[in-house]
Amino acid sequence: MTSPDTLRGLPMVVPAGGLPARVRIHEVGARDGLQNEKTAVPTEVKAEFVRRLAGAGLTTIEATSFVHPKWVPQLADAEQLYPLVSSLPVELPVLVPNERGLERALALGAGRVAVFASATESFAKANLNRTVDEALAMFEPVVARAKANAVHVRGYLSMCFGDPWEGAVPVPQVVRVCRALLDMGCDELSLGDTIGVATPGHVVELLTALGEQGVPAGVLGVHFHDTYGQALANTLAALQHGVTTVDASAGGLGGCPYAKSATGNLATEDLVWMLRGLGIDTGVDLGRLVATSVWMAEQLGRPSPSRTVRALSHKEQ
């Protein structure tokens, strides 16, 4: 395997104006990536994945989800997994769908949780079996209790740019749900392009509309899927608009079990390569990250979809 540090100084660092000096990568591979696997991933393999991601310099690693095993059987081992990684010196947010999920997370000492809302009625029904407003009402006591326990809360918002059932999603509709999540106490929001249909102009339009409604870029993260090859372009547009938190998945793992047209997340390695070339600090050791994704691809028995992983590992895995 070739280390990026041996590629004669590539990528060449050429900073561009209007970009942040540092970006925080919110790594979702261990949760959003593995929840979609068809075969069971052993708990110890998941734990080792998280350890290796931390060893590569990622400081926020979404560990698992405290959802009922019936809905996401791949993450049924949350109680067993979390204690195996909880001593790592990184942030380990977990997904909690309801008050019961929060109870389970709090019992294990989780300090960061996330709730998962939808900008559209169709996806709210498919994912949560509720309307958008019913889902928000369900999250209110979850967020309130988390905040009462001094726990950081992230609000995920799916289908911000398009929905497989409803098509285009009006920007004001997305802004309304974002505002509701912040008003109930969420510390940050992650704007999800669940089926990967966003383009840069759409990203800027949504971020501008959010800013006009008092939602600053500093509380926002972006979560792009690469279905149409737009994830990096959309990320750059968001960075130019002041966003400094980007969700990504090591090796490009993941999709969404409730949206069949959703393909993999933005690969963390592809993101790091772009940011490195722009002179933006991430704290990530790209060589160690690539090695981690190659190892995980071997555990899963299939090649990594990340172009950077393939280029730097010099083999068809």
N, C-alpha and C positions, 0 to 999 in steps of 0.2 A: 504494500500500500504506500502511496506517495503522500507525504505530508505537504500541506500547502506552503509550509515554510521552506520547502526545497524547490519551489517552482520559480526560482530566479526573481523573487520579489513580486510575484503575482498573487492576487490582482494588484496592479499598480494603484496606489492611493491617490485619488484625484477628488478632493472635496468639492461639493457643490453648495451654493448659497442657500440660505433659508432652511437648513436642516439642523436637527438637534445634535449636540456633541455626543450624547449617549442615548441608547435605546435599551429598555428593559424587555427582554424576551420572556413571555409567559409560555413556558413549555407545556404542551398539552398531550404529548405522545403517550404517556403512561395511562392517561384516562381516556381522552377523546380518541386517541389512536387505537388502543387495545380493546375498547368496548365493542368494536365492530368486527373483531376477529371471529372466524367461523369455528375455529378449534380452541380448546381451552389453553390458556397460557398459565403455566404453573405460578403459584404465588411467589416462590423464590426467584423465578426468572423476572417477574415484574419488579420485585425489590431490587434485584441486581441492575435492572434497567435504570431505575431511579438513582441508584448509587453512582452508576457510570455517568449519567447525565449531570449529576452534581459535580462529579470529578472533572467534567469537561468545562465547568465554570458557569453553568446555568444556575441562577439564584432563586427562580420561582418555577417550581415543578408541580404541576397538578397531579396529585398522587392517585386518586381513586374517586369513586362516587358511592355515597351511602343511599343508594336507591334500592327498592325492593328487588331481590334476585330474579323474580318472575319477569321483570321488565328488561333488565340488563344482566343476564346471567354471567357474562364475562367478568363483572365486577362484584360478584357475590362474596368474594373473599376480603372485602374492605376491612373488616375487623381483624383479620389475620395479617393483612399487608401493612396497614398503617404503623403498628408498633415496630415493624422491621426497619422502617425508614425514618421514624419520627425524631431520631437523635441527630440526623444530618443537619449541618449548619446552613440550611436553606429554607425558604418559605415553601410549605407544602399544602396549598389549598385543596379542598375537597368539595365535590358537588353534593348539595343536600336538596332533595326535591320537596321536602315538607318538614313538619315539626319532628316527626319520628326520626327522619334522617339526621336532623340537627342534633337530636338527643344522642344518637349513636356516635356522631362526630365529636360532640362535646365530651362524652364519656372517655374518649381516647386522647383528649387534650388538644384537639385541632384548634389552631389559632386563626385560620382563614377558611372561609366557606364561600360557596357560590350558589346562587339560585338561577334557574334556567327558564326565562320567559320567552314569549313569542310576540312578534309584531303583527302576526296575522291570525285570524280566527281559525283558518283551516289547520295550520300547524299546531296551534294551541289544542285543538280537538284531537289531532293525531298523536301528539306528544304527551299531553297532560289530561286529555279527556275533559277539558274545561274550555269555557270561553276565555278570551284575553282578560277580561275584567275579573272573572272568577279565579283565574290563576293569580292575578295580582293580589286579590283578597286572601288567597291561600298563603302567599309569600309574606304578607304584612306581619303576622305574629312570628314567623321564622326570623325575619330580619330584626324585629324588635328584640326578640330573645337573644339573638346572636350579639347585637350591640350591647345589651345589658350584661353580657358576659365578656365584653371587651374584645369581641371577635371581629375581624375585618370581613366585610361582605362585598363580594363581587356580584354584579347582576349581568348575566348573559342575556342577550337579546337576539333571538334567531330571526331569520327571514327579513333582515333589514333592507335587502336590495331586490328581492324577488322571491316568489313562492311558487312551488310546482303546481299548485291547484289554482291559485289566484292570479298568477302572473306578476306584473309590476306592482310594487307596494308603494303607495303614496308617501312621500317624505313626511308630511304632517302626522300621519298615522304612526310612523316610527318615533318621531319626536315626542308624541303624547306618551307612549309607553316608557321611553327613556326618562322623561320627566317624572313619571309616576314612580319608577324604581328609585330614582334619586331622592324623591320626596319622602319615600318610606324609610330611607336611611342607608341605602347602598353607598359604599365608599367609592366604588368605581364601576364602570360599565364596559362590557365588551360587545362591540357591534359585529354581529355575525352575518357573513355572506354565505349562508348555509348551503346553497346550491351553486355558488361560484359564478353568479351572473353579473356582478358589479363591474363597472368600468370607472376609470379615474374621475371623469366629470361627475358621475353620480356620487362618488365618494365625497368629493368636495362640496357638492350641493347639500348632502346630508350633514356634513360637519359644520357647514356654514349655518344651516337652519338650526342645528343644535346650539351653536354659539349665540344665535339671536334669541334663543329661549333660555339663556342663562346656563347652558351646559358647557363648561370650558373643556378645551382639548386635554387639559391635565388630568381629568378624571376618566378619560376614554382610552380603551384599547381597541384594536381592530383584529378581526378573526376572519381571514380570507381563505376560501377554498379555491383550488387551482383548476376547476373544471374546464374553463375556457382559456387557461393560460394567462389569466390577468392578475394573479395574486401579488406578484412583485410590483407591477405597475400601480396597482391599487394601494399597496403599502407605501410606495414612494409618495403618492399623492397625499396620503394621510400624514406622513412625516412632514411634508411641506406645509401642512396645515396646522402643525404643532403637536400632533400625537406622538408620544414617546414610549408607548407600550404596545407591543405587537405579539399576538398569539402565533405560535408555530409548533409544528410537530416533528420531532426527530425522524428523519428518514421519510417524511411525507406520509406517515401513517394516519389512517382514520378517514371518517366520513360522517354519516349520520344514519342510525338505524331506522329513523322515522321519515327520512326523505331519500328515497331510492336513487334520485338523480344526483345526490351529493357524492362527489369523489373526494380524494384526499385533501388534507389540510396543506397549507403552505409548508414546505419542508424547511426545518430550522437551518439546515446547512446552506440551502439556497439563499435564505434570508441573510445569514451571517456573511456569505461571500459578497453579496451586494453591499451590505453595510461596511464591511471591511474595505472595499474599494472606494467607498465614499468617505472613509476616514472616521466613521462613527463607531464609538467604543461600545462593545457588548459584554466584555469580560469573558467571552467564550473562546476556548481553545478549539479551533476548527478541526485540527488533526484528531484530537481525542473524541470530538463529537462524531466525526465520520466513522472512526473505529467503533464507536458505540452503536451506530446505526447499522454498520456491516454485521456486527455481532447479533443485533436484534433481528436482522433480516435472516440470518442463519437459524435463529431459534424458530422463526415463523415459517421457514422453508420456502421463501420466495424473495425475489430481488427487491431492493429499495427503489421506489419511484423517483427519488431525489436525483436530479441531474448532477448535482455537486458530489453526492456520495458516489455515483457511478464514475464520474470523471477522476476523482481523487483516489478511489480504491482500485482503479485500473483493472476491473474485471466485471464480467456479467455475473452477478452473484447468483 
